Every structure is written in structure tokens, then in C-alpha cells.
Amino acid sequence: MKPTCRKQQRTMCAQYCISFADVEKAHVNIQDFIHLTPVLTSFILNQVTGRNLFFKCELFQKTGSFKIRGALNAIKGLTPATSEEKPKAVVTHSSGNHGQALAYAAKLEGIPAYIVVPRTAPNCKKLAIQAYGAAIVYSEQSDESRENVTRRIMEETEGIMVHPNQEPAVIAGQGTIAMEVLNQVPLVDALVVPVGGGGMVAGIAITVKALRPTVKVYAAEPLNADDCYQSKLKGELTPNPCAPETIADGVKSSIGLNTWPIIRDLVDDVFTVTEDEIKYATQLVWERMKLLIEPTAGVGVAAVLSQHFQTVSPEVKNICIVLSGGNVDLTSLTWVKQAERPAPYQSVSV
């Protein structure tokens, strides 16, 4: 049963790990340290879908994805006025984007960061984590391996864990996306959000249902990693049984104990898409919109292009898709030739 909060209340019921008040506080905490990312449109994609599409371009965000919002908010909550009380270190596990974001946020506050990363994570993301000054510790792809290695690093460093999608401060930070969208697209009817661990879609759902409860919130995920869809279908938290194989590396993790109740009650529907649909949608955005999104960001686009989405009422006309990030490992693409990097200051004939 859905919660029965009074309409005039601007916060959600206490059964959730955050309220809209937490999102408002997060907005104050981070607004001077992040970009107000633009919302773009595409005439071609409007024609293809028969709807008015708006693209929230978090690929232009600092560190290349929306993840900086939650990471910054979490770090701000860990850093009191006196430097003596700062944590000795922060630790997390990440497929790449949260790791980059936490590394950057921790560096701003002078806190060492340790990022547990699957060996299979895109090389560009691993290099970026190191460039922001964090230490990388490798794990296997499974959630169990990530968590075991993370616990060991926390013990060794006496660090504080900043979970990539279940930490309430992270979820609240991601909810600031919706605050911006509701201002940038006042007539929006729905938001489409990629879902892995669920931090972004949970934060967005809390915000949207507090401010504009008639606006729909749709989650989108790969068919190969459909734990969110299965959980909604069964009415209980149903994690992926094993590490999923998908080109959308940012949504391989399962939704968790903090994000599930919000998704269960406040997310209107979940759309799954195949690997071919993700690849097609990603390339379509590259070619038609000239936006270098990563495949995880293509998941939301693929959902709106899918046959299943045609069952959504035509009255849901104005749809905002969150393009979650743009950290693409170009060397992994089959059409990019491997080439030696020119030596510094070496002239290159073209």
C-alpha cells in the first residue's frame, strides 16, 4: 500500500530513508560546486517517438556524470568546521562514475579516498579515478566481491564508507536533478531515469512526488540486469542472482534496502531494454544529437524508443530523459583503431 501523506506536506513519510527536505538541503550544500546542466531537445527524436523529448545532460556535469551530486553532498556531511574532525579516509565501491565523483569530492576537502573497482570497469573511468588522486583497489565483478574488498579496505584505512547508491546523503544529492528539471521543463509529464542501485531514481522520485505528484517517474534498465523490474513485479526486493553482463556498466548493481521502498511506492513503471536496443539508442544520440553519452545513459533513450513504451498514454507528451553520464572508453569501441599516443610536443602530420 502506498503511503498516505497529507498533500500539503513537502516531505515524504518517515518510512523512507530521505525526505524532500533532505533534497532541499543537498541542493544548498552542492549548488555552488556543480554545473546547472542544460536540457536539450531533438526534432528528429521527437518525430521518431511522437512525443516531446527533453534531455537532461548530466554528461556535462563535473566528473562526467550525475554522481558528483550525491558524492559531494555526502562529503559535505562528513566535514565539520574543524579539520581535526575530518574522517581519516573515505571508501566506496564503484563501476567508475561514483568512484570518480567521490575521488573529486574528497580531494576538495583534503580527505584520502580509496575506490574498490571491478577489474572489468572501463579503462577511462579507472584512469580518471587515479587522476583525481584516489587509490584504486580491484575486486571481481560480483556484488559480494566488491563488498568484501570494501570491508577490508575500511578496516585497513579506518575509513568511512560512502555507498554509491544506498547512502541517504547520496540519494538526496541525486534528487537535486529533479529540482532542476521541474524548473527547466515546467510542463514535463514524465521523467525517464536509468536504474542500477536506484540512488538516482529514488532521489528523483522523492522530489517529483513531493513537488509535482502527477508527474510520472519511469525507471529504465537492461533486460540482462532487470532486478528493479523483477522486484516491482513480485512486490519484494529481488536482486540480480549473479553479476549481469551488459554494455551499460553503470547499472550492473542491484537496487538495495534503502532505494527499494521508494521505488516500490513512488516509481510508476519500469521498462527493460535489450543490449541491441541500448547500442542503437546510444549511437542514435551520438549521430543525431552529437552528444557522446555512455551506454548507461542510452538505456533511458532506448526505453522511450521501445515498443513497450508505446503503451504509455499519449497524454504523457513531454518526457525528460536523464542522460546520466558521458564517460565513454573510446578505445573499447570496435571502430576506434588502437594507436600509439604521440610523444609530448611531437608534431603530427595530418
MOBELZI-V871189 format. One record per backbone hydrogen bond with DSSP energy under -1.0 kcal/mol. CO is the residue of the C=O (numbers start at 1). NH is the residue of the N-H. E is the energy in kcal/mol with one decimal. If there is no record, write none. Layout:
BEGIN
co=CO nh=NH e=E
co=CO nh=NH e=E
END
This chain:
BEGIN
co=6 nh=9 e=-1.3
co=13 nh=16 e=-1.5
co=19 nh=23 e=-1.1
co=20 nh=24 e=-2.5
co=21 nh=25 e=-2.1
co=22 nh=26 e=-2.2
co=23 nh=27 e=-2.4
co=24 nh=28 e=-1.7
co=25 nh=29 e=-2.2
co=26 nh=30 e=-2.2
co=27 nh=31 e=-1.9
co=30 nh=33 e=-2.5
co=35 nh=37 e=-1.2
co=38 nh=57 e=-2.6
co=40 nh=55 e=-3.1
co=42 nh=46 e=-2.0
co=43 nh=47 e=-2.1
co=44 nh=48 e=-2.2
co=45 nh=49 e=-2.0
co=46 nh=50 e=-2.3
co=52 nh=319 e=-2.7
co=54 nh=321 e=-3.1
co=55 nh=40 e=-2.3
co=56 nh=58 e=-1.7
co=56 nh=323 e=-2.3
co=57 nh=60 e=-1.5
co=58 nh=61 e=-1.3
co=61 nh=64 e=-2.4
co=64 nh=326 e=-2.5
co=65 nh=68 e=-1.0
co=66 nh=69 e=-2.0
co=67 nh=71 e=-2.2
co=68 nh=72 e=-2.5
co=69 nh=73 e=-1.9
co=70 nh=74 e=-2.3
co=71 nh=75 e=-2.5
co=72 nh=76 e=-2.8
co=73 nh=77 e=-1.4
co=75 nh=78 e=-1.1
co=82 nh=85 e=-1.6
co=83 nh=86 e=-1.5
co=89 nh=160 e=-2.5
co=90 nh=114 e=-2.4
co=91 nh=162 e=-2.7
co=92 nh=116 e=-3.2
co=96 nh=100 e=-2.3
co=97 nh=101 e=-2.3
co=98 nh=102 e=-3.0
co=99 nh=103 e=-2.3
co=100 nh=104 e=-2.4
co=101 nh=105 e=-2.8
co=102 nh=106 e=-2.9
co=103 nh=107 e=-1.9
co=104 nh=108 e=-1.8
co=106 nh=111 e=-2.7
co=107 nh=110 e=-1.0
co=112 nh=90 e=-2.2
co=113 nh=135 e=-2.5
co=114 nh=92 e=-1.8
co=115 nh=137 e=-2.7
co=116 nh=94 e=-2.6
co=117 nh=139 e=-1.9
co=118 nh=121 e=-2.0
co=122 nh=126 e=-1.7
co=123 nh=127 e=-2.6
co=124 nh=128 e=-1.7
co=125 nh=129 e=-2.1
co=126 nh=130 e=-1.9
co=127 nh=131 e=-2.2
co=128 nh=132 e=-1.7
co=129 nh=134 e=-1.8
co=130 nh=133 e=-1.7
co=135 nh=115 e=-3.1
co=137 nh=117 e=-2.4
co=139 nh=119 e=-1.9
co=142 nh=146 e=-2.2
co=143 nh=147 e=-2.5
co=144 nh=148 e=-2.3
co=145 nh=149 e=-2.5
co=146 nh=150 e=-2.3
co=147 nh=151 e=-2.3
co=148 nh=152 e=-1.8
co=149 nh=153 e=-2.3
co=150 nh=154 e=-2.4
co=151 nh=155 e=-2.0
co=152 nh=156 e=-2.3
co=153 nh=157 e=-2.4
co=154 nh=158 e=-1.5
co=160 nh=91 e=-2.5
co=167 nh=171 e=-2.2
co=168 nh=172 e=-2.6
co=169 nh=173 e=-1.8
co=170 nh=174 e=-2.2
co=171 nh=175 e=-1.4
co=173 nh=176 e=-1.3
co=174 nh=177 e=-1.7
co=175 nh=179 e=-1.1
co=176 nh=180 e=-1.7
co=177 nh=181 e=-2.4
co=178 nh=182 e=-2.6
co=180 nh=184 e=-2.7
co=181 nh=185 e=-3.2
co=185 nh=188 e=-2.0
co=189 nh=216 e=-2.7
co=190 nh=320 e=-2.8
co=191 nh=218 e=-3.1
co=192 nh=322 e=-2.4
co=193 nh=220 e=-2.2
co=198 nh=202 e=-2.2
co=199 nh=203 e=-2.1
co=200 nh=204 e=-2.5
co=201 nh=205 e=-2.3
co=202 nh=206 e=-2.4
co=203 nh=207 e=-1.7
co=204 nh=208 e=-3.0
co=205 nh=209 e=-2.5
co=207 nh=211 e=-2.2
co=208 nh=212 e=-3.3
co=212 nh=215 e=-2.2
co=216 nh=191 e=-2.1
co=217 nh=268 e=-2.2
co=218 nh=193 e=-2.7
co=219 nh=271 e=-2.8
co=220 nh=195 e=-2.4
co=221 nh=273 e=-1.7
co=222 nh=225 e=-1.6
co=226 nh=230 e=-2.6
co=227 nh=231 e=-2.5
co=228 nh=232 e=-2.3
co=229 nh=233 e=-2.4
co=230 nh=234 e=-2.4
co=231 nh=235 e=-1.8
co=247 nh=249 e=-1.7
co=248 nh=251 e=-1.7
co=256 nh=260 e=-2.7
co=259 nh=263 e=-2.5
co=260 nh=264 e=-3.4
co=261 nh=265 e=-1.8
co=262 nh=266 e=-3.0
co=263 nh=267 e=-1.3
co=269 nh=219 e=-2.5
co=271 nh=221 e=-2.4
co=273 nh=223 e=-3.2
co=274 nh=278 e=-2.1
co=275 nh=279 e=-2.5
co=276 nh=280 e=-2.5
co=277 nh=281 e=-2.5
co=278 nh=282 e=-2.5
co=279 nh=283 e=-2.4
co=280 nh=284 e=-2.3
co=281 nh=285 e=-2.1
co=282 nh=286 e=-2.1
co=283 nh=287 e=-2.7
co=284 nh=288 e=-3.0
co=285 nh=289 e=-1.6
co=285 nh=291 e=-1.3
co=291 nh=293 e=-1.9
co=294 nh=297 e=-1.1
co=294 nh=298 e=-1.2
co=298 nh=302 e=-2.8
co=299 nh=303 e=-2.0
co=300 nh=304 e=-1.7
co=301 nh=305 e=-1.7
co=307 nh=310 e=-1.3
co=308 nh=311 e=-1.8
co=309 nh=312 e=-1.7
co=313 nh=316 e=-2.1
co=315 nh=317 e=-1.8
co=317 nh=52 e=-2.2
co=318 nh=189 e=-3.3
co=318 nh=190 e=-1.5
co=319 nh=54 e=-2.8
co=320 nh=192 e=-2.7
co=321 nh=56 e=-2.2
co=322 nh=324 e=-1.2
co=323 nh=58 e=-1.2
co=324 nh=66 e=-2.0
co=325 nh=294 e=-2.0
co=326 nh=328 e=-1.5
co=328 nh=330 e=-1.4
co=329 nh=332 e=-1.7
co=330 nh=333 e=-1.4
co=333 nh=336 e=-1.8
co=343 nh=346 e=-2.2
END
